[in-house]
Amino acid sequence: MRVAVASDHGGFELKKTVTRYLESQGIEYRDFGTHSAESCDYPDIARALAEAVADGTFDRGIVICGTGIGVSIVANKVPGIRAALCHDTFSAHASREHNNANILAMGERVIGPGLARDVVKVWLETGFEGGRHARRVDKITSIEETFCNGKGL
C-alpha cells in the first residue's frame, strides 16, 4: 500500500506522529508537506495530496490541519476522492467499510497523538465491504460525474 501524507502548519506535529507510525509498520509513504511549522495555505497541500490519490499514484492519503475540516473540504473537491474526517476509531472503520474513503482527514487541535495512531491503524487495516455499500458509493460517484461534466443542477 502506498500512502500520501500531508499537513499544513496546524497539523505539522501530528503529521510527524503519523509518519513515524507508518515507518514503524513498514508502510510506504510520501510526505507532500508542509515541512515546517511556518504558516502555509492548506488548500495547496490538500489539493496536491488529493490529486495524487485520485490519479492512482497513491492508494490512500492522510491529510491533517488544525481541525481537519479545511483539508477535508478541499480534498473532497477533487473528483474521485472520498475524504473522511475521523477523530475516533469507529468513524475510521465505518468510513472505510461503508464509504470506501480513500483519504483520512484529522485535526491536530482535536485529537491526541495516541488516538491518532489508533485511528490511522484502523483506517489502514479496514477494507471496503462492498455489497449494498458499493451501490451507495456508486451513487456518490454519479453525483460527482454529473457536476464535473458541467450538467450541474
C-alpha positions in Angstrom: 0.0 0.0 0.0 1.3 3.4 -0.9 0.1 6.3 1.3 0.3 10.0 0.6 0.6 12.2 3.8 0.3 16.0 4.1 -0.4 18.7 6.6 -0.5 22.5 6.9 1.3 24.2 9.7 -1.6 23.5 12.1 -1.1 19.7 11.6 2.6 19.6 11.2 3.4 18.0 14.6 0.6 15.3 14.3 1.9 14.5 10.8 5.2 13.6 12.4 3.4 11.2 14.7 1.6 9.7 11.7 4.8 9.3 9.6 6.6 7.7 12.5 3.8 5.2 12.8 3.8 4.4 9.1 7.6 3.9 9.2 7.2 1.5 12.2 4.7 -0.6 10.2 6.9 -0.6 7.0 4.2 1.3 5.1 5.5 3.2 2.1 4.5 6.9 2.1 5.4 10.2 0.5 5.2 13.4 2.5 3.6 16.2 0.5 4.5 18.8 3.0 4.5 21.2 4.7 8.0 20.6 6.1 7.9 23.2 8.9 5.6 24.8 11.3 5.7 28.1 9.2 2.3 29.3 8.1 1.1 28.0 4.8 -2.1 27.6 2.8 -3.9 24.3 3.4 -5.8 24.3 0.1 -2.5 23.9 -1.9 -1.3 21.0 0.2 -4.6 19.2 0.4 -5.2 19.5 -3.3 -1.8 18.1 -4.2 -2.3 15.1 -2.0 -5.9 14.5 -3.2 -4.8 14.7 -6.9 -2.1 12.1 -6.2 -4.6 9.7 -4.7 -7.2 10.4 -7.4 -4.8 9.7 -10.2 -3.8 6.4 -8.6 -0.2 7.3 -7.7 -1.1 6.6 -4.1 -3.7 4.1 -2.8 -4.7 6.3 0.1 -4.0 9.6 1.7 -3.8 11.1 5.2 -4.2 14.9 5.5 -4.0 17.0 8.6 -4.7 20.6 9.6 -5.7 22.2 12.8 -9.3 20.8 12.8 -9.3 18.6 9.7 -12.2 20.4 8.4 -10.5 22.6 5.8 -8.4 19.9 4.3 -11.3 17.5 4.1 -13.4 20.2 2.2 -10.5 20.8 -0.2 -9.8 17.1 -0.8 -13.5 16.3 -1.5 -13.5 18.9 -4.3 -11.2 16.6 -6.3 -13.1 14.1 -8.5 -12.7 10.5 -7.3 -11.9 11.5 -3.7 -13.9 10.4 -0.7 -12.2 12.1 2.3 -13.5 11.3 5.7 -12.8 13.5 8.8 -12.3 11.0 11.6 -11.3 11.5 15.2 -12.4 8.1 16.6 -11.8 4.5 15.6 -15.5 3.8 15.0 -15.8 6.5 12.3 -12.4 5.5 10.8 -13.6 1.9 10.5 -17.0 2.9 9.1 -15.5 5.4 6.6 -13.5 2.5 5.0 -16.0 -0.3 5.3 -19.1 1.6 4.2 -17.9 4.6 2.2 -14.6 3.3 0.8 -12.9 6.5 1.9 -9.6 7.0 0.2 -8.4 10.0 2.3 -8.4 10.3 6.1 -8.5 13.8 7.5 -7.7 14.7 11.1 -7.2 17.8 13.2 -4.1 18.2 15.4 -6.0 20.6 17.7 -8.8 18.0 18.1 -7.1 14.6 18.5 -4.1 13.5 20.5 -1.1 11.5 19.1 -2.1 8.2 20.7 -5.6 8.2 19.4 -4.4 9.5 16.0 -2.2 6.4 15.7 -5.1 4.1 16.6 -7.4 5.9 14.1 -4.7 5.6 11.3 -4.2 1.9 12.2 -7.9 1.1 12.0 -8.4 3.1 8.9 -5.5 1.5 7.0 -6.4 -2.0 8.1 -10.1 -1.8 7.2 -11.3 -2.9 3.8 -14.3 -1.9 1.8 -17.3 -4.2 2.5 -18.9 -3.7 -0.9 -22.4 -5.1 -1.4 -25.1 -2.5 -0.6 -22.4 0.0 0.3 -21.0 -0.3 -3.3 -24.3 0.8 -4.7 -24.2 3.9 -2.4 -20.7 4.7 -3.3 -21.6 4.4 -7.0 -24.4 6.9 -6.4 -21.9 9.3 -4.9 -19.7 8.9 -8.0 -22.7 9.5 -10.2 -23.4 12.8 -8.5 -19.8 13.8 -8.8 -19.8 12.9 -12.5 -22.9 15.0 -13.2 -21.4 18.1 -11.7 -17.9 17.6 -13.2 -19.4 17.2 -16.7 -20.9 20.6 -16.4 -24.5 19.4 -16.1 -25.0 20.9 -12.7 -28.5 21.3 -11.2 
